[in-house]
């Protein structure tokens, strides 16, 4: 699997590319990590550029790997190859990371390691080995196994201050396009002059200028086409110009040329080459054992090595990755099977049972239960190692090779579930169809429908998902009550998510109420389902107690040590906790505990699949707690993790953050770009959040008519967790816009909700809304009550709003001295929080009282990037560089590098000064 480090032909026309690679290596030498994705069509010279990089990387620790198409589904194969020279540093990693990497590489057995934890471990290995520069060269990255590629992308995005260079070569076009978002070097075709020069250097015969020009033109600047196509033609072809390529694809032309060259070799040599091509590992000893089993003599290697197609050294290494694919694809199916059969027989069943199962599957001519069972066992081992792609592949092959229809159905369902977990949705649909064609009992049918509903929800997230999940729950009800209720909880979450664009919430709730209790009592999912059912059918006030009870149960469950599946628990509960249930009953303590707890649990479990959602929930809480900088960091982290996993980032909290920051254009851009997708998918709750965010934005900017229109839209439907907020916003902006009747009606709708919730947050919001509509001493008393109640909560942004409104009321009543105190408090709070619009509104009011107010920077963190600000906050709180690195998924060396920038920007010289320039949340609250 190595990249050749010998450049056979001088690079022609690659001055810019060579200079770019030279700069990347120079950066790595000086301690600034470099990542470069070299993209181009097959044969354009990407491998030659990596060869050139290898020759230039003098003094580097060099590790190379080449992706192999047939090995794409073997987890961590490429990563293991790269990391082998670094495993001496394995013992220095934190225990969870060390164990995750050891299990992934098969060094020990254990529970399935999350790719996120494997990524952290790999980052730690690189950091530990980077005292001298290190270069990783990855060729044909589009064929690197999925598990390795995700980890490599994760590491590449987090390298900053290590002496590491990572160079990827990716064949284009590739679908999906791997490694997005990293620095790229596009490799174009050679100019005609360079192409003619290269052709002249490689030909050993006279060439008519017209023929030469035609060859150059048809090669389209592709160096490998220029190097190989002429050698595949006869002298007559070159002299007379009668060569006509059969297709337009450069890759298939190249493969055809290589295949033509291979087919001129002796038969035994062709069989040997095919055996080497069928082995993904490049294990020379294995290839020769398999060759011996096929009676292929040792002399068969000589003709292939003589023409430079392959080298049999420590590894069997082809001249170019296309040579391997050309040999394998051009062989007959029977010859491929013979090669795989020999490789299976030559593979030690104790040392490499999974590779043996792989070759047996490829060699099979008909269903075979013994092979299918071995593949199923391999799938189980792959799952324990965290190889989702391998698990899905082994189960798919096991399904294909199962002769018994009933057993094939069971395996097809398992394979579909594995494909779904992997994100291979088309494959999951195909396997579900295969399962559906076989004999299904009632429970299998119900599980199939549930998985199909989840598939549809993943791809469309539409209003129809709740109905699909309800149908699955109905089938499950007489067969597996617990699974039926879990499915109903998912359906209820989907219905709430669909909001105004869905119509199935009441149907789901009635089905849930009619569904008997699960056999195991006191399940938290049952408590959550009962609470949500009550909210849908009986309304807010009647369901408050049940929701509170469910939140408390969820808090207890979250703090339990999950020996089984913490990610599964988080995924099942996350559509409802901590949002939208906690805000629905104005319970800021539960919101805080569940939001921070979910993030901590996801981090500890390495649950990368659910971490972005947990981070987003916590970011929303931080916005309302007046910690906008922290919220921005969490949102950035969620986006970064989503990018690593390939999932879609959640934009709702970003809208709220931008609204409080008075970033009008960002709010408008997010809404404009997302509204069509929202409508197409049926995400009604997103519309409510967009309208509520707009109301907050324009309220802060003092554009009350615009804010009123947005608040009215937000209040058209009772979206869980948003409706109460929207009503309170409507009271204020309607009063400011002179629509007193509208404000009074909104207050009357709000009051039953706040009274039923009976929390300090609810009481403070109600008192503030009543104060806006009251007069005289009543208004004064209500404003004071609002400030007192909100002062007992974590929702400091709303406390600042109460001070602002009270200060504005006092100024209008000519109580300037008192108003200044309230407005100054509001201004300072908004400024610390980063709520620019409301801070400016408070400043204008203060100026109107006659006080001179110098416009200040909204936040001391404003000069820092999101990651710098988070590192500064953690360093201020006493965390060490390794602790910060573990939390933010970067290396300690990168933390040190960022802290240097932080000190420079903030004008301090050490950590102990960070307390002076970065006040804590506690000091902000008491300021």
N, C-alpha and C positions, 0 to 999 in steps of 0.2 A: 504493500500500500504506500510505498514511498514515492516521492517526487524525484525524478532524476536530477542530480546535481551537476551534470555535464552538459554544457551548451554545445551542441554538435555543429551548429551553423552560427556564424557571427550574426548578431542582431542587426537587421537592416531597417532603417526608417523608424527607429524606436528611441530617438534621443530624448523626447519629452517624457515618455513612460519610464525610461531608465533613470532620468533625473528625479522623477517623482518618487520612485522606489529608493533611490539614494538618500533623499531627504527624510523619508520615513525611517530608514535604518539609522540615520544620523540622529534623529530625534530620540529614538530608543536608546542609543548609546549615551545620550546626555541626560536621560531620566524623564523624558516626556513620551509617554506611550504613543504608539502609532498603530492605527488600524486602517487597512486599505482593502477595498473590494474591487478586484480587477474583473471587469465585465467585457464580454465579447463573444462572437459566434464561435462555433467549433473551428479549430485550426487557425484562429486569428493570431495566435502567439502568446496566449496566457501562460501556458506551461513554460515556454521559453523565457518569459519574463520572471517566472518563479525560479527557474534555473539560474537566471542572471542574478536574482536576489540572493540565492544561496551562495553564489561565488563571491558576492559583495559583502556577505555577512561574516567577515573574518572577525574572530574573537567572540562571536555569538555562540550560545548554546542553541543548536539548530535541531528542530524537530519538524518532520514533514509527513504529510498524509495525503492520499488521493481517494476521493469518494468513488465507490464502486456501485453501479446501479443495482446489482443483485444483492448487495449487502445493506440496502437502505433500511431494511426492516429489522436489523440486528442492533439492539440498543447499545449505545455508548461504545461501539466498535472503534470509530474514528477517535473519539475522545481518549479512550484507553490507550490507543497507539501513541497519541501525543504526550500523554501524561506519564507513560512508563519511566522515562528518565528522571522524572521529578518525584517519584513515589518515596524517595528517601526523606522527603519533607512531610510525608503523610502524618507522622506521629506528632508533629507540631500543631496540627489543626485542632480546633475545638472538637470535643467528642461527637456531637451530632453531625458535624460536617465530615469528620473522619469516617464515621460509620456509614453515612450516606454514600460516600465515594467508594468505600470498600465493598458495600453491597452492590453498587452499580457495576463495579468492575469484576464482580464475582470472587473477590478476595475473602468474603465471609457471607453468610446467609443472614437474613433479617427481613423486617417489614419493608414494603415498597418505599424506596426513597423518593422524595419529591424532587423534581428536576431543579427547583429553585435551590434546595439545599445542596444538590450536586454542583450547581453553578457557583454557590458561595465557596464550596470546598475547592473547586478548580481555581477560583480567583485567589484563594489563600495559598494554594500550591505555587501559582505564578509569582505572587508577592514574595513568598519565601525563597524562591529560586532566582530572584531578579537582582541579586548582588552583582552579578555579571549579566550583560545584555542577553536576551533570549528572543529567538525568532521562531514563530510557528508559521509554516507555509502549508496552506490547505488547497489542494487542486481539486477541480471538479466538485466544488462545494455543493452544487445542486444535487449531487448523489450521496452526500454524507447522510448517515442515518439521522432521523428526525430528532432523537434524544440528544445526540451529540451536537447537532446544528443549533438547537435551541440553547444549549449551555454555552456554546462558543459565542453565539450572538449576545447572550446575557453578559458574558465576560468582556466581550469587545466593547460593549456600551459603558462599562464601568472602569475600564483602564484609564488612568489619568497620569499618575506620577511614577509608574513602574518602568523599568528598563525593558520593555516588552514591545515587540512588533508582531502584529498578526496580519498576514496577507492571505486573502482568499481569492481564488480564481473561480468565476462563475460563468457557466455557459449560457449564452442568451440565444433565443428566447427561452426563459424558464417559467413555468406556470405551476404553482404560484412562484412569484419572484422572491428568492431567498435573500435574507440579510438586508431588509430595507432600513434606511435611516443612517447607515454607516458611510464614511467617506468613500467615494468611488473614483475609479480610474477607468474610463471607457477606452477600449482599445479599438481604434478604427482600422480599416483596411490600409494596406500600403499604398503609397502613391505609385503611379505607373512607372516612374523612374526607379524607385526602390524595388518595385516588383521585377522589372527587367534585370536589374542588378542581381537580385537574389536568384532569378532563374538562370542567368548566365553563370553564376558561381556554382550551381548544382548540376548543370547539364554537362555531359561529356561527349557531345556530338554537335555537329553544325545544325543550326536551326534557321529555317527561312524566316526573314523578318515578319512576313505576313502571318505565318503560323505562330511565331512568338507573340505577336500582338494579339492574336486571337486567344491564345492560352492565357495571356495576362488579363485580357478583358473578361474572359469567362471565369477566371479565378476571383474576380472582384476584390483584389487586394488581399486575398487570404493566403498567408505564407505557407500553411501546410498543404493547401491545394497546389500551390506552385511547386513545392518540394516533392509531392507524391504523385500528382496526376501525370506529369510527363513520364515518370518511371513506369506507369501502368500502360503506357501506349507503345505500340511498335514503332520502329523507325519509319515505316511507311506512313503511319498515322501522322507522325511529326513532319514528315516531308511533304505529304500531300494535303494535310489539313482536313481529313475526312472524319475526324473524331467528333461525335455528337453525343454530349451527355444526355442520359435518359431522363433526368429529372432536374428540377431547379434547386433542390436543397443541397447546399454545400456539404452538410453533414452526410447525407446519403451518398453523394458523390465520393467523399473521402472514404467512407466505409466500403463503398463498392471497390474503390481502388485498392485499399488494404486487403479486402477479401480476394480480389483478383490476384494480388501478389502472393497471398497465402496459398491459394489453390494451385500455384505452380510448384509448390514444394511437395516432397514425397508424402505419401499417405500417412505413414507413421508420424511424421513431423506435424502434419495437420491435426492428427488425433491428440498428440502431446500438447499442442497449442490450445486446442479446445478444452482439454482437461485443466490446464492452467487458467484459462479464461473463466471456467466454471467454478473455480475456487476463489471466494472473495478475500481470503486471508493472504494470498501470496506465499503460502508456506511451501518452500521448495521440497522439503522432505515428504510432505503429504502428497504433493503432485507426483513425485517419483514413486511413492508407494502405490498410488492409483495407476500410474503408468505401468508399473510392473504387473499389476492385476490384469491389465489389458494387453499384456505381452508386447508393450512398446519398448524397443531397445533404447539404451542410453545414447546411442549414436544419433537418434532421431532429433536431438537438440541441436546438433551441429549446423544443419542448413538454416534453421531459424536464427541462430545466433550470428551466423555468417552474414546474413542480410540485415542484421540489426533490429529484427522484430521483437526480440526478447532477450533478457539477460538472466541466467540462472546463477545467482549469487546466494547471499543469505536469504533473499526473497526472490521469487519469480517476478521480474519487473518488465512490463511491456514498454516499447518505445514511446507510446502515447496512449492515453485512455481510449481513444477511438479505435486503436488496434484491438483492444480487448473486446469492445462492443462489436466491432466488425467481424471478428472470429466467431463470437458466440451467436450473433444474429444470423450470420450466413450459413451456419451449420444446420443440418436437418434435425427435426425433433428427435428422431431415433438416436442420432449421434450425441445430442445433448444428454438424453436420458442415460446413455451408456457411460458418459463421462461422470455424471452425477452418481450413478450406481457405484462406479469404481471409487469415487471419492468417499461415498458413504461407507463402503467396506473398509477403506483405508483409515477412517477416522475412529479414534479410540472412543468406545461408547461410554467409558467411565470419565475420561478427561474432558470430552467435548460432546456430550449427549445432544445438545441443541443443534450444533452444526451437523451432526450425523442425521438428526431428524430432518433438518433442512434439505440435505442432499437426497435422503430417501423420498421425501415428498416430491422433489423435482424429478426423481427417476421413475416415480410410480406411473404405471400405464392404466391402472384401474383402481377402484376403491379398495382399500385395505384397512381393516379395523386395527391391526397391530400398529401400522404407521400412524393412523389417526390418533390412537391412544398415546403414542409417543409424542406426537405434536401437541396434544392436550397437556401432557406433563411439561413439555417445554414452555407452553404458554403460562403455566402456573409458575415455573421458575422465572420466566421473564417478568411476570407481574411482581414477584417479590423483589426483583432487581430494579423495578421502576421502568421497565421497557414497554411503554404503552404500544409503540408501533410493532414491536416484536410480538407482544401478546395478541394484538389484533391479527397479525399475519399468521401466526401459528394456528390460531383458532379458525381463521378462514380456510387455511389449508386442511386442517382437521375436518372441517365441515365438508369440503370437496371430496375428501377421501373416505368418508364414512359410508359404508354400504347399507346399514340399517336405516330406513326412513325416519323412524321415531327418534333414534339417537342423533341423526343428522339435524333434525329439528331443534333438539336441545342445544347442540353445538352452534347451530346457526344463530339462535337467540343470544347465546353467550358471545359469539363473535360480533354480532350487531351491537351489543352493549359495549364491548371493548372498542369497536370502531367509533361509537358515539363518544366514549370517554376520550379517545384520541383526537376527535374532531374531524375524522374522516366521514363526513356526513353522507356523501354519495354512496360510499361503500356500505355504510350502515343501512341505508334505504334498500340497497340491493340484497343484503343479507336478511333483512326483515321480509322482503318479498320471497326469498328462498325458504325461510322458516314458515311463512304463511302458506306456501304450496305443499308443505308436508303435513303429517297428522299432528294436530294440536289438541291438547286437552284444554279444559276451560281456563285453568290458571295460566297456562302458557299463552293462550289467546289474550287474556287480560294484560299480562305483562307486555306482550307485543304491542297492544294498543297504547299502553302507557308510554313505552319507549318511542313509538311513532309520534305521539303527541309532544313529547319532549323534543324530538327532532324538529318538528314543525316550529315549535316555539323558539328553538335555537336559531333557525334560519329566518324566521319571519317575525317572531315576537308580536304576533297580531292578536286582535280581539277574539279570534276564534280558538285560541289556545285553551281557554277555560272550558269551553264546551268539549273539546277533545279529551282533556284530562278528566272531566266529569264522566264521560262515557267509559273511560278506562276504570275509574273508581267504581262505577256501577257494576261492571263485570267482576271487579275484585271483591266487592262487598261480601258475597256469600262464600268466598274462597279463602281470603286472607284479609281479615278486618283491619289489622294494623297497617298493611300496605294500602288498603283502600282509603283509610283516614289520612295517611301521608300524602296520597295522591290528591285527596280533596283539599288538603292544606296548600299544595302546589296550585291547584285550580283556583282556590280563593285568592292566593297571591297574584295569579295571572289576571283574575277578574279586577282586582283593585288596581293593578298596573294598567289595565286597559281603560279604566275609568269611564269617562263620558263616551268613549268610542266602542265600548263593549256593552253587552246586554245580558250577561250570564251570571252576574253576582248573586242575585236572589235564588236562582235555580241551584247554584252550587251550595249556597247556605242552607236551603231546605233539604238538599240531599245529605249534607253533613249532619244536620240536626236529626235526620231519620236514621243515620248510620249508627249501629250499636257501638258500644265502647270496645276498645281493643282488649285482647286477653290480658296483656300486662298492664296493670293499673298505673296511674300517675305518670304517664308519659308526657313530656313537655309538649310534644307535637300535638297531642290531644287537647291539652290546655289551651294552646295557641289557636287551634281550630275552633274550639268552643267560643273563645273570646271574639274571634273574627266573625264567626257565624252570628253571634249576638249583635255585633255592630251593624252587620248588613241588614238583619231582619228586624231588630228592635230599636235601632238608633243609638246615637252616641250616649245619651244620659243613662239608658238602661244597661249599657254594656261596660260602663267605666270600671266597675268593680272587677268584672271578669278580665278586662284588659290589664288592670293593675296586677291581678293575681298571676296572669300569664307572664307578665314582664318580670315579676319576682321569680317565678319558676325558671324562666329563661336565664336570669342572672345566676341562679344557683347552678343550673346545668352548665353554664359557660365556665364556671370556676371548677367544675369537676374534672379530674384527670381522665381524659378520654383515651383509654387504652385501645379503643377500636378505631373509629373513623371520625376524628374531629372535623375534617373537611366536609364529610357527609352531613354532619349535624349543622355546620355553618351554612352549607348550601341549601339545606331544607328550610332553615329558619330565617335566612337572610332576606327573603322578600318582604318580611314583616317586622323583624327585629334587627337593629334598634329602630329603624325607620320602616314604616310610618307609625307604628303603634305607640312608641314613647311620646312623640310630639302630639299625637292625637289626644292624649290625656294630660298634656302639659307636665310631664314627669321628667324634669331635667336630670335628676339623679340617676334614674334608670337609663336615660339616654346616654349619659356620660359613661356609666359602667358598662353598658352593652356595647357601645361604640368602641371604647378603648379596649375592652375585653376581647371583642371579636378580632381586632387587629393583632393584639398580643397572641391570641390563640392561633391565628393563621400564621403568624411569624414562627411561633414555637413548633408548629406542626409542619412548617415548610409548605403550607397549603397555597401554592401559587395560584391555583385556579380561583380561589375565593378571596385572596388578599386584596385585589383591586377594589372589590365591592366593600370590604371591611374598611379600607382606607378612605373610600368615598363617604361612607356613613360617618366615620370619625371627622372627616373634613367638614361635613355639614354641621355637625355639633360644634366644631371649633369656630365656624362662622358666627353662630349664634352666641357663642361664649366670648365673642369679641377678639378672637385670635386669628385674624385674617391671614397674617403671614404664615402661621403654622398650617392653616387650612390650605394655603397655596402650595406649601411643601408637600402636604399629603396628597393633594391632587396631582402634582408633578410625579410623585412616586407611583401613584396608581397608574398614571399614563405610561410611565416607564415599564412597570411590570406588565401592563397590558400589551405593550409593544413587544416585550420578550415572548409572551405567550401567544401573541397573535389575536387576542380577544379585542373586542370593541370597547374603548374607554367610555365611561359614563360621564355625560356632560352636564347633568342636572345641577350638581353642586357648583360646577364652574360658573353656571349662570347666576346663582345666588351670590357667589363670591364677587363676580364682576359687578353685579348690581350694587352691593355694599361699597365696592371700591369706586363707584361712579364711572366705571369704564363703559360708557354708553355704546361706543362703536363695537366693542367686543360682545356686549350683550346682543346688539342688533345682528351682528354677523353670525353669532351662534344660532340665534333664532331663525334667521333667514336661511342658513345653510341646512338646518336640521328639520325645519317644519314639514317639508315635503316627505322626508323619510318617516317622520312621526305619524303623519296622516296615513301614509301608505301601510305602515305596520300596525296602526291602531293603538299607539301608545298615548291614550288620552291623558294620563296623569302628567305626562311631559308638557302638555298644553297648559295645564293648571300651574305648573312650576314656572313656565315661561311667563305667564301673565302675572303671577305673584312677584317674580323677580323684576319685571318691568315696573310694577307699582312701587316697589321699594326704590328702584333706581330713580324714577321721576319724582318721588316724594323727597328723596334726598337732594335732588337738584332744584326743588321748589317749583316744579312744573305740575301743579296739582290737577289740572284738567286732564292731562295725559295720564297721570297716575290714577285718576278716578276711573277712566275708561278701562285701564288694565285691571284694576281691582274688581270692577263689576264683572268682567269676563272671568276672573279667577273664582268668583263666588257663584257662578252659574250652576256649578255641580259640587257636591259634597265629597271632594277627594280627601281620602284619609290622610291625616298628618299635615294637610295644607289648608283646609277650609277654615279652621280657626284662625290661623295666621292671616289669611286673606280677609276675613271679616274685620279683624282689628285694624288692618291697613285701610280698609274701606271706610271705617268710622272716621279715621283721621283725615284722609284726603277728601272725603265728601264734605266734612265740616270746613276744611280749608278752601274748598271750591264753592262754598255757599250752598251746598245741597244738604241742608240740615235734616230734611225728612229721610233722605237716603241714609244718612249717617245714623239716625235714630232706629230705622228699620234694621240696619246691620247690627246695632248694639242689641236689639231685642233678640236677634238670632244667635248672637254670641253668648249672651248671658247664661242660658241654660247649660251651655257647654262648659263655661268656666266654673259655674257653681257646682256642677256634677263632679268636675275634676278635683276641686277643692285643694289645689296646690298653691304655693306662694307665687309661682309663675303665672298661673291662671288668674289668681286674685289680683296680682299687680297689673296684668294686662287689662282686666275688666275695669279696675279703678282708673287707670289712665284713660281708657275710652270714655268712661262716664265723665271724667274731669273735662275732657275736650268739649262735651256738650252741656256742661253745668255752668253756673254763674256764681259770682260772689264767693262767700265763705265756703259754700259747698264745693266749688271747684278747687279752691285752695286746699281743703281737707282731702279731697280725692287725689290730688297730685301728690301730696305728702304720703298718703297711704300707698299709692302706687310705688313711690320711691322706696318706702320701707319694705314692702313685700318683695319687690324685685331685688332689693339688696340682699335678700336671703337666698337667692338663686344663683345658678351658674350662668344665667343668660344675661351677661353684662351688656351686650349690645342694646338690649331692650331697656335696661336700666339707664343707659346713656340717653336713649330716646325720651324717657320720662323726664330726666333733668332738662333736656332741650325744650320739650313742650311746656314744662313748668316755667322755665326761664322766659320763653316767648310770652306766655300768659302774664307773667309778672311785669314784663316790660310794657305790654299793652295797657296794663293798669297802673302805669307810672311808678312802679315800685322798683326803680332802677338799681338801687344798691343790692337788693335781694336777687334781682334777676341776674346781675353780673355773677354772683356766686354760682347760681345754677347753670348759667350758660358757660362759665369758665370750666365747671366740672364736666359738662357735656363735651365741650371743645377738647379738653385734655383727653377724655376717654376715647372719643372718636379718632383723635390724632394718634394715640397709642395703638388703637386697633387697626388703623389703616382704612377707616371708613371715610374716604375723601369727600364725598358729597355732603354727608351730614356734618362733617367737621367744618366744611366751608359755610354751610348754612348757620352753624353755631357762631362762627367767626363773624359773619355779617351781622347777626343779631347783637353780638357783643359790641361791634363797632357802632351800631345804632344806639347803644346805651351811652356812648361817649367814651368808651374805653378803647385805647389803642392796642391793637392785637397784631403782632408780627406773625405773618403766615409762616408756619413751620413745616419742616419735612414731616410727612405723615407718620413715618416710622423710622427708627434708627436702622432697621434692616433693609430700608429701601435701596441702599447702594449695593446690596449683596444679591447674588443669584439665589434661587430657591434652595439649591443644595448647600451653598455657603451659609445661608441663614440657618438652616436646620443644624448643620455642623456647629455653628457658633452657639446656638441655643443649648445643644447637648454638652458642648465643652464648658459652657457657663455653669451648667448644672452638675459638673464634676465627673462626667463620663470620660474614660480613657480613650485613646485613639482606637485600640482594638474593639472596645465596646461600641463606639460610634460606628466603626466599620461594619460590625455585625448587624447593627440596626438598619443601616442605610444600604447594605449590600454592595459595599465598595471595599477597597483594601485599606489597611492602616496607613500605608504610604500615601495613598490618595487623600486620606483625611489630613495628614500632615501638610500636604501640598495646598489643600484648600484653606487650612487654618492660616498659612502664610499670607494668602490673599485677603482673608478676613481681617487679620491684624493691620495690613496695609490700608485697606479701605476704611476701617473704623479708627485708624490713628492710635492703635494700642500696640504694646510690645509683647504681651503675654496673656495667658488664660485668666490670670487673676484680675485683669482689668476689664474682662468681659462683663462682670457684674455691674460695672459703672456705666457702661454704654448700652447694655441690654437688660432692662428691668425684667424681673420675673413676673409671672401672672399674678402672684400674690401681692407683689408690690404695686402692680398696676391697679389691683382691686382696692387697695387701701390708700392709693394716692389721692 
